[in-house]
Each structure stands twice: as C-alpha cells, then as structure tokens.
Amino acid sequence: MPHTKSAKKNLKQSIKARARNRKVKSVLKTGLKQVRAAAGKGDTAEAAKEAITAQSKLDLAAARGVIHKNKAARIKSRMSKLVKATKAKK
C-alpha cells in the first residue's frame, strides 16, 4: 500500500484509468467479434456496417492512448481485408 500522499493519489488515478481502459478494450473486442460474425455468415452489408463502427472505436481508443496507433492501423487493415474477402465470395 502507498505511504506518501502522492503515491495514494497515483494509486487512485491508476485504478480509474484501468477501469476506463478495460471498458474501452471490451467495447473494441465486442465490435471486432461482430464484424467477424457478420463476415462468417457471409452478410457483406452487415459486415461493412459493423466494420465502420469498429474502425471509429479503434480510432478513438488509439487517440486516447488505450492502444497504440499502429495496432489500431493493423487491426483496421485486417478487418477491411476480411470484409473485402467476404464481398469477393459473393
């Protein structure tokens, strides 16, 4: 446990930040699962719509520093590749 006043404050801040970051990551993972599920069904319109939503969530998470910007770019690239592959199957 922290002893100094500043360490106590830092602990409180890190607990709040961790809760925020976990929420954002959870929302991200849910969005990505929805894209994969729609692509798995072969529903191109739904997959494209979900991909747009997931991309905005990725950008927001990267802007807030929850995930690295290169990780967000990599995930967006893979997601768009998946959506394009779904469109090509039809």
C-alpha positions as CSV (number, residue, x, y, z in Angstrom):
1,M,0.0,0.0,0.0
2,P,1.2,3.5,-0.7
3,H,2.7,5.6,2.1
4,T,3.0,9.1,0.7
5,K,0.2,11.4,-0.2
6,S,1.3,11.5,-3.9
7,A,1.5,7.7,-4.1
8,K,-2.0,7.4,-2.7
9,K,-3.3,9.8,-5.3
10,N,-1.4,8.0,-8.0
11,L,-3.0,4.7,-7.0
12,K,-6.5,6.2,-7.2
13,Q,-5.7,7.6,-10.6
14,S,-4.3,4.4,-11.9
15,I,-7.4,2.4,-10.7
16,K,-9.7,4.8,-12.5
17,A,-7.6,4.7,-15.7
18,R,-7.5,0.9,-15.6
19,A,-11.3,0.8,-15.3
20,R,-11.7,3.2,-18.3
21,N,-9.2,1.3,-20.4
22,R,-10.8,-2.1,-19.7
23,K,-14.2,-0.7,-20.7
24,V,-12.8,0.7,-24.0
25,K,-11.0,-2.6,-24.8
26,S,-14.1,-4.6,-24.0
27,V,-16.2,-2.4,-26.4
28,L,-13.4,-2.9,-29.0
29,K,-13.4,-6.6,-28.7
30,T,-17.2,-6.8,-29.0
31,G,-17.1,-4.7,-32.1
32,L,-14.5,-6.9,-33.7
33,K,-16.4,-10.0,-32.9
34,Q,-19.5,-8.6,-34.5
35,V,-17.5,-7.9,-37.7
36,R,-16.1,-11.4,-37.8
37,A,-19.6,-12.9,-37.1
38,A,-21.2,-11.0,-39.9
39,A,-18.3,-11.9,-42.3
40,G,-18.6,-15.5,-41.2
41,K,-22.3,-15.6,-42.1
42,G,-21.5,-14.1,-45.5
43,D,-23.5,-10.9,-44.8
44,T,-21.4,-8.3,-46.6
45,A,-23.6,-5.3,-45.9
46,E,-23.8,-6.1,-42.2
47,A,-20.0,-6.8,-42.1
48,A,-19.3,-3.5,-43.8
49,K,-21.5,-1.6,-41.5
50,E,-20.0,-3.2,-38.4
51,A,-16.5,-2.5,-39.7
52,I,-17.2,1.2,-40.0
53,T,-18.4,1.3,-36.4
54,A,-15.4,-0.8,-35.2
55,Q,-13.0,1.5,-37.1
56,S,-14.3,4.6,-35.3
57,K,-14.0,2.8,-32.0
58,L,-10.4,1.8,-32.8
59,D,-9.5,5.4,-33.8
60,L,-11.0,6.7,-30.5
61,A,-9.0,4.1,-28.5
62,A,-5.8,5.0,-30.3
63,A,-6.4,8.7,-29.8
64,R,-6.9,8.2,-26.1
65,G,-3.8,6.1,-25.7
66,V,-5.6,2.9,-24.8
67,I,-4.0,1.1,-27.7
68,H,-1.1,2.1,-29.9
69,K,-1.9,3.8,-33.2
70,N,0.0,1.2,-35.2
71,K,-2.0,-1.6,-33.5
72,A,-5.2,0.2,-34.5
73,A,-4.0,0.5,-38.0
74,R,-3.1,-3.2,-38.2
75,I,-6.5,-4.3,-36.9
76,K,-8.3,-1.9,-39.3
77,S,-6.3,-3.3,-42.2
78,R,-7.0,-6.9,-41.3
79,M,-10.7,-6.1,-40.8
80,S,-11.0,-4.4,-44.2
81,K,-9.2,-7.4,-45.8
82,L,-11.8,-9.7,-44.2
83,V,-14.7,-7.6,-45.4
84,K,-13.3,-7.5,-48.9
85,A,-12.8,-11.2,-48.9
86,T,-16.5,-11.6,-47.8
87,K,-17.6,-9.4,-50.8
88,A,-15.4,-11.5,-53.2
89,K,-17.1,-14.7,-52.1
90,K,-20.5,-13.5,-53.3
